Amino acid sequence: MTPANRRDFLTSTMAAAASAAIFSPAVRAQSAAARVVVIGGGFGGATCARALRKADPRLAVTLVEQNRTYVASPMSNAVIAGLREPTEQQFGYDKLAAEGIDLVLTAATAIDPQAHNVTLGATAQNLAYDRLVLSPGIDFRWDAIAGYDEAAAARIPHAFRGGEQIALLRRQIEAMDDGGLVVIAAPVNPARCPPAPYERASLIAHYLKARKPRSKVIVLDAKDSFTMQRLFQNAWAELYPGLVEWVPLSQGGVLASVDPTTRTLATDFDTYEAAVANVIPPQKAGRVAELTGVADRTGWCPVDPVTFESKLQPGIHVIGDGAIAGAMPRSASAAHSQARICADAIVALLAGRTPTAPTLTSSCFSLLAPDYAISQRGTYRPVDDQYTEAEPGIIVSPLSAERAARSAEAKEAAAWYADITAGVFG
């Protein structure tokens, strides 16, 4: 639903003090218990680490995460629109450390799947494992759009991960003159949280309607359809008439090039001079996936749907946005569900048992106004080596629901966010 911070595991510029664990040494003498290392401390990784400890307290579980504070993606679009404060998206790892999980705050700079070894940070310390779990998040295909690279993101934010990117887009919208044009470029699928760009357009329109009513939001889209499209478009007509325009693929919506200096976005048909531009690039699994050799030519990670073990590197499991999980969306809820299944499977495998085929769920809320939300929920089971929809299938908010129902879903979305963050980090 909404974007925010993910790990960049090749970053080696962190201070030496951050290269060591703050709650335990980076490398400790391991007991006879099996050693499981989890890389990535988001909804997938943190959930998996806690689930492993709960399922078998004898396990030596280490969480490797280069950031001291996690910035959550769900609800981050509300931060951009000024409806939430950035601190409401920030979470630490004290609770995990208190549960006996070794916390290592550094980047993983190398992984040897054959030796079952992770190299940590600038100190090059080594961490051995019996099973490795990767929750790599996403990375961007920086070469996909002419003129748009990591340097350009400092002027034209993607705001799809990282607290500073979210804050930058919020500042730009607040500073924009009334009458300015906001242009959002939505990526082709697969991508994390498919409804997120359209939720963002909705909440920015909410801000503009109240503060800068002569302004407008244009969504340039690399697709001809998107998740919950009719629900979004009906809401735009009801809540923000004339404020949101969607330009699909077939009408020239694919972004071809960007001029960061002038904030000019060009498609094959038109040129848009934006007061504020938000470019969300095409995506792939986070860089640690490439580092480990678990990503295929698509840039994503094929996994066994029962255990989430990599099909390319035995003994390594991949969960969350980076995994190829069939019909399951890439969302915080899906990562949370996958993490618990993966933990149970690892405990079974270490004990010599055969993991059972799981049923997974995912819930995706999109906030279109402070008191207006829609949702899509799904149930999934592995069939023919991939996840497919299972009973009761995909349940989407009714198209003709009363405003009271939309308001109730907004409250449910807030309750869901409080529950999942408390369960993962609290």
VMD Tcl script that draws the C-alpha trace (Angstrom):
set ca {
  {0.00 0.00 0.00}
  {2.61 2.52 0.89}
  {6.22 2.85 0.37}
  {9.19 3.36 2.83}
  {12.58 2.16 3.91}
  {14.38 -0.99 2.77}
  {17.93 -2.28 3.14}
  {20.87 -1.49 0.82}
  {23.26 -4.28 1.71}
  {26.16 -3.17 -0.43}
  {26.50 0.13 1.42}
  {29.91 0.22 3.04}
  {30.06 3.81 4.22}
  {28.56 3.24 7.65}
  {30.57 4.33 10.66}
  {32.70 1.69 12.34}
  {30.66 1.95 15.52}
  {27.55 0.95 13.63}
  {29.36 -2.09 12.28}
  {29.09 -3.85 15.60}
  {26.02 -5.20 17.34}
  {24.65 -2.95 20.02}
  {23.00 -5.71 21.94}
  {25.50 -8.56 21.40}
  {28.84 -9.20 19.64}
  {28.65 -9.60 15.88}
  {30.20 -13.02 16.12}
  {29.69 -15.04 19.29}
  {30.61 -18.53 20.35}
  {27.76 -20.68 19.14}
  {26.38 -23.59 21.14}
  {25.44 -26.93 19.66}
  {22.08 -25.43 18.71}
  {21.49 -24.69 15.06}
  {22.44 -21.21 13.89}
  {19.96 -19.24 11.80}
  {20.95 -15.85 10.39}
  {18.27 -13.47 9.14}
  {19.33 -10.56 6.92}
  {16.89 -7.65 6.73}
  {14.92 -6.23 9.65}
  {11.65 -5.21 8.03}
  {8.24 -6.84 8.37}
  {9.57 -10.08 6.90}
  {12.95 -10.40 8.59}
  {12.00 -9.17 12.06}
  {8.90 -11.36 12.07}
  {10.89 -14.41 11.00}
  {13.55 -13.89 13.67}
  {10.93 -13.66 16.42}
  {8.96 -16.61 15.06}
  {12.11 -18.75 15.00}
  {12.89 -18.00 18.64}
  {9.31 -18.68 19.64}
  {9.14 -21.97 17.72}
  {12.45 -23.25 19.14}
  {14.13 -21.19 21.91}
  {17.24 -23.35 21.54}
  {18.03 -21.83 18.14}
  {20.82 -19.26 17.92}
  {19.08 -16.55 15.90}
  {20.97 -13.51 14.59}
  {19.31 -10.58 12.83}
  {21.61 -8.57 10.55}
  {20.20 -5.10 9.83}
  {22.26 -2.06 8.88}
  {19.80 0.56 10.20}
  {19.17 1.19 13.89}
  {15.67 2.41 13.10}
  {13.22 0.83 10.69}
  {10.94 3.16 8.71}
  {7.69 1.42 7.79}
  {6.18 1.72 4.32}
  {2.49 1.21 5.21}
  {0.88 4.56 6.00}
  {3.89 6.49 4.68}
  {1.75 8.12 1.98}
  {-0.22 9.71 4.82}
  {3.07 11.21 6.04}
  {3.67 12.71 2.59}
  {0.20 14.29 2.71}
  {0.77 15.71 6.19}
  {-1.74 13.39 7.89}
  {0.88 11.57 9.99}
  {4.24 12.45 11.47}
  {7.43 10.67 10.40}
  {8.04 9.40 13.94}
  {4.88 7.28 13.66}
  {6.68 5.22 11.00}
  {9.84 4.57 13.01}
  {10.57 1.42 15.02}
  {13.54 -0.04 16.87}
  {14.71 -3.52 17.74}
  {14.89 -3.49 21.54}
  {12.09 -6.03 21.87}
  {13.86 -8.50 19.59}
  {17.09 -8.21 21.55}
  {15.18 -8.75 24.81}
  {13.85 -12.02 23.39}
  {17.37 -13.40 22.93}
  {17.89 -12.52 19.27}
  {21.44 -11.38 18.51}
  {21.19 -8.04 16.74}
  {23.99 -7.01 14.40}
  {23.73 -3.46 13.08}
  {25.85 -3.54 9.95}
  {25.65 -4.36 6.25}
  {26.28 -7.85 4.94}
  {29.03 -7.29 2.38}
  {29.57 -10.87 1.20}
  {27.85 -14.24 1.50}
  {29.40 -17.62 0.74}
  {26.55 -20.14 0.23}
  {28.96 -23.07 0.02}
  {30.80 -22.22 3.26}
  {27.57 -21.06 4.96}
  {29.22 -17.80 5.95}
  {28.24 -14.12 6.01}
  {30.86 -11.35 5.95}
  {29.85 -8.33 8.02}
  {30.54 -4.66 7.36}
  {33.83 -2.81 7.16}
  {35.33 -5.03 9.87}
  {34.94 -8.09 7.63}
  {33.92 -10.25 10.57}
  {32.46 -13.63 9.68}
  {29.16 -15.08 10.83}
  {28.49 -18.78 10.25}
  {25.01 -20.19 9.75}
  {23.19 -23.47 9.29}
  {20.21 -21.78 7.61}
  {20.11 -18.28 6.14}
  {16.96 -16.17 5.67}
  {16.98 -13.16 3.35}
  {14.33 -10.48 3.51}
  {15.93 -8.28 0.83}
  {13.14 -5.84 0.08}
  {13.38 -4.05 -3.25}
  {15.97 -2.22 -5.27}
  {15.46 -0.02 -8.31}
  {16.44 -0.57 -11.92}
  {18.30 2.70 -12.15}
  {19.09 2.26 -15.84}
  {15.44 1.90 -16.89}
  {14.56 5.60 -17.32}
  {16.88 7.99 -19.16}
  {18.10 10.74 -16.85}
  {16.83 9.14 -13.65}
  {19.45 7.63 -11.35}
  {20.33 7.69 -7.66}
  {21.69 11.23 -7.93}
  {18.49 12.44 -9.62}
  {16.43 11.03 -6.74}
  {17.84 13.80 -4.53}
  {15.83 16.28 -6.61}
  {13.00 14.08 -7.92}
  {12.31 11.64 -5.08}
  {10.99 8.13 -5.53}
  {9.82 8.17 -1.87}
  {9.38 4.41 -2.08}
  {11.88 3.54 0.63}
  {13.83 5.57 3.14}
  {12.57 8.14 5.60}
  {14.48 11.01 4.01}
  {12.90 10.36 0.62}
  {9.43 10.48 2.17}
  {10.29 13.70 4.01}
  {11.72 15.26 0.84}
  {8.54 14.68 -1.16}
  {6.45 16.09 1.69}
  {8.61 19.25 1.86}
  {8.38 19.77 -1.89}
  {4.59 19.52 -1.88}
  {4.32 21.90 1.06}
  {6.62 24.42 -0.65}
  {4.88 24.26 -4.03}
  {2.88 27.28 -5.16}
  {-0.87 26.93 -5.59}
  {-1.49 26.04 -9.20}
  {1.57 23.81 -9.44}
  {1.51 20.43 -11.15}
  {2.39 17.24 -9.27}
  {3.41 14.37 -11.57}
  {3.69 10.80 -10.29}
  {5.26 8.13 -12.51}
  {3.95 4.67 -11.58}
  {6.08 1.62 -12.45}
  {5.35 -1.51 -14.41}
  {4.65 -4.69 -12.45}
  {5.99 -6.59 -10.64}
  {6.52 -3.95 -8.00}
  {6.11 -3.57 -4.27}
  {2.65 -2.62 -3.08}
  {0.92 -2.16 -6.47}
  {-1.82 0.20 -5.17}
  {0.70 2.55 -3.49}
  {1.15 5.10 -6.33}
  {-2.64 5.58 -6.59}
  {-3.07 5.89 -2.84}
  {-0.32 8.50 -2.96}
  {-2.08 10.42 -5.73}
  {-5.30 10.34 -3.67}
  {-3.76 11.66 -0.46}
  {-1.76 14.34 -2.25}
  {-5.03 15.40 -3.92}
  {-6.59 15.58 -0.44}
  {-3.81 17.95 0.66}
  {-4.11 20.07 -2.49}
  {-7.89 20.32 -2.25}
  {-7.56 21.85 1.21}
  {-4.40 23.93 0.74}
  {-3.72 24.49 -2.96}
  {-6.99 23.93 -4.86}
  {-5.70 25.29 -8.18}
  {-3.11 22.51 -8.34}
  {-3.43 19.09 -9.94}
  {-2.00 15.54 -9.79}
  {-1.20 13.60 -12.95}
  {-0.33 9.89 -12.75}
  {1.78 8.66 -15.67}
  {1.39 4.90 -15.73}
  {3.43 2.15 -17.39}
  {0.30 -0.07 -17.22}
  {-3.19 -0.04 -18.71}
  {-4.84 -1.19 -15.48}
  {-4.08 -1.33 -11.78}
  {-5.25 -2.94 -8.57}
  {-8.70 -1.78 -7.39}
  {-8.84 0.61 -10.36}
  {-12.59 1.21 -10.40}
  {-12.62 1.84 -6.66}
  {-9.86 4.43 -7.01}
  {-11.40 6.14 -10.01}
  {-14.84 6.31 -8.40}
  {-13.26 7.87 -5.31}
  {-11.37 10.41 -7.40}
  {-14.60 11.43 -9.12}
  {-16.38 11.71 -5.77}
  {-13.67 13.26 -3.61}
  {-11.32 15.06 -6.00}
  {-13.13 15.99 -9.24}
  {-10.67 17.57 -11.65}
  {-7.73 17.14 -9.27}
  {-6.45 13.70 -10.39}
  {-5.73 12.63 -13.96}
  {-4.57 9.11 -14.85}
  {-2.63 8.56 -18.10}
  {-2.36 4.83 -18.90}
  {0.16 3.00 -21.07}
  {-2.09 3.02 -24.14}
  {-2.43 6.81 -23.95}
  {1.28 7.51 -23.61}
  {1.74 7.07 -19.89}
  {5.15 5.36 -20.00}
  {7.89 7.65 -18.73}
  {10.75 7.79 -21.25}
  {13.12 10.37 -19.79}
  {13.62 12.81 -16.94}
  {15.43 16.14 -16.66}
  {16.10 16.48 -12.92}
  {17.24 20.10 -13.20}
  {13.96 21.38 -14.65}
  {11.73 18.59 -13.27}
  {10.63 17.84 -16.82}
  {9.18 14.38 -17.48}
  {8.83 13.15 -21.05}
  {6.84 10.29 -22.55}
  {6.80 9.30 -26.21}
  {3.78 11.61 -26.68}
  {3.98 14.50 -24.21}
  {6.25 16.56 -21.98}
  {5.27 17.53 -18.43}
  {6.88 20.39 -16.52}
  {6.22 19.52 -12.91}
  {6.42 21.71 -9.86}
  {6.84 18.46 -7.93}
  {7.81 15.18 -9.60}
  {7.72 11.73 -8.02}
  {9.29 8.97 -10.12}
  {8.87 5.38 -8.89}
  {11.28 3.33 -11.02}
  {10.91 -0.29 -12.15}
  {12.05 -2.67 -9.43}
  {13.84 -5.90 -8.58}
  {14.83 -7.74 -5.42}
  {17.19 -5.94 -3.05}
  {20.91 -6.08 -3.78}
  {21.68 -8.76 -1.23}
  {19.73 -11.14 -3.48}
  {22.22 -10.58 -6.29}
  {25.07 -10.75 -3.79}
  {23.90 -14.19 -2.69}
  {22.98 -15.58 -6.10}
  {19.31 -16.18 -5.29}
  {17.90 -13.81 -7.94}
  {17.25 -15.10 -11.45}
  {17.32 -13.18 -14.73}
  {14.08 -11.42 -13.86}
  {15.77 -9.81 -10.87}
  {13.45 -11.63 -8.45}
  {13.99 -14.76 -6.37}
  {12.36 -18.12 -7.20}
  {11.52 -20.07 -4.03}
  {9.90 -23.30 -2.93}
  {6.36 -22.21 -1.93}
  {6.22 -24.54 1.08}
  {9.54 -23.58 2.71}
  {10.55 -20.38 0.87}
  {13.92 -22.02 0.29}
  {15.72 -20.63 -2.75}
  {15.54 -22.72 -5.89}
  {19.01 -21.46 -6.79}
  {20.89 -21.72 -3.48}
  {20.04 -24.57 -1.07}
  {19.95 -23.66 2.61}
  {18.96 -20.05 1.90}
  {15.36 -18.88 2.27}
  {13.91 -15.71 0.70}
  {10.80 -13.96 2.01}
  {8.98 -10.70 1.44}
  {9.09 -8.40 -1.56}
  {12.07 -10.11 -3.18}
  {10.49 -13.57 -3.41}
  {8.51 -14.82 -6.39}
  {5.31 -15.91 -4.67}
  {2.87 -16.34 -7.53}
  {-0.46 -14.63 -6.96}
  {0.57 -13.16 -3.59}
  {1.11 -9.40 -3.68}
  {4.30 -7.77 -2.49}
  {3.12 -6.18 0.74}
  {3.96 -5.88 4.43}
  {1.10 -8.22 5.26}
  {2.32 -10.84 2.78}
  {5.89 -10.59 4.10}
  {4.61 -11.01 7.66}
  {2.64 -14.12 6.66}
  {5.51 -15.61 4.67}
  {7.95 -15.02 7.54}
  {5.97 -17.13 9.99}
  {5.56 -19.97 7.47}
  {9.26 -19.83 6.66}
  {10.20 -19.99 10.36}
  {8.00 -23.05 10.92}
  {9.51 -24.72 7.84}
  {13.08 -24.07 9.02}
  {12.37 -25.55 12.45}
  {10.87 -28.63 10.78}
  {13.79 -29.02 8.37}
  {16.36 -28.69 11.16}
  {14.50 -31.39 13.08}
  {14.41 -33.69 10.06}
  {10.67 -33.30 9.53}
  {8.81 -32.56 6.31}
  {7.14 -29.10 6.39}
  {3.42 -29.08 5.70}
  {1.85 -27.11 2.86}
  {0.76 -23.76 4.27}
  {-2.12 -21.37 3.76}
  {-1.11 -17.71 3.66}
  {-3.11 -14.50 3.82}
  {-2.54 -10.91 2.81}
  {-4.42 -7.69 3.57}
  {-3.90 -4.49 1.62}
  {-5.53 -1.23 2.74}
  {-5.40 1.96 0.71}
  {-6.26 5.26 2.36}
  {-7.83 7.74 -0.06}
  {-8.80 10.37 2.53}
  {-8.51 10.49 6.32}
  {-11.92 8.84 6.67}
  {-12.05 6.87 3.41}
  {-10.25 3.57 2.72}
  {-10.58 0.57 0.43}
  {-8.99 -2.85 0.70}
  {-8.11 -6.10 -0.99}
  {-7.62 -9.30 1.01}
  {-6.54 -12.69 -0.23}
  {-5.95 -16.29 0.80}
  {-3.30 -18.35 -0.98}
  {-2.05 -21.96 -1.12}
  {0.77 -23.58 -3.09}
  {-0.46 -25.36 -6.21}
  {1.86 -26.65 -8.96}
  {4.88 -25.10 -7.26}
  {3.49 -21.57 -6.91}
  {0.98 -19.67 -4.80}
  {-2.51 -19.42 -6.22}
  {-5.74 -18.02 -4.86}
  {-7.56 -20.29 -2.41}
  {-10.96 -20.15 -0.76}
  {-12.46 -17.70 -0.08}
  {-10.31 -16.07 -2.78}
  {-9.70 -12.36 -3.28}
  {-12.11 -10.11 -1.40}
  {-12.25 -6.47 -2.52}
  {-14.20 -3.60 -1.01}
  {-17.69 -3.31 -2.56}
  {-17.81 -0.85 -5.42}
  {-21.06 0.77 -4.26}
  {-20.42 0.86 -0.51}
  {-21.80 3.72 1.58}
  {-19.44 6.34 2.99}
  {-19.90 4.80 6.44}
  {-18.33 1.59 5.13}
  {-15.36 3.52 3.70}
  {-14.94 5.28 7.04}
  {-15.06 1.95 8.86}
  {-12.32 0.62 6.58}
  {-10.17 3.66 7.36}
  {-10.45 2.83 11.05}
  {-9.70 -0.81 10.28}
  {-6.61 0.21 8.34}
  {-5.33 2.18 11.34}
  {-6.03 -0.76 13.65}
  {-4.27 -3.15 11.26}
  {-1.17 -0.93 11.19}
  {-1.09 -0.68 14.99}
  {-1.48 -4.44 15.34}
  {1.14 -5.47 12.82}
  {3.79 -3.01 14.00}
  {3.20 -3.99 17.62}
  {3.43 -7.66 16.70}
  {6.66 -7.20 14.74}
  {8.52 -4.54 16.73}
  {6.62 -4.00 19.98}
}
mol new
graphics top color blue
foreach p $ca { graphics top sphere $p radius 0.5 }
foreach p [lrange $ca 0 end-1] q [lrange $ca 1 end] { graphics top cylinder $p $q radius 0.2 }
display resetview
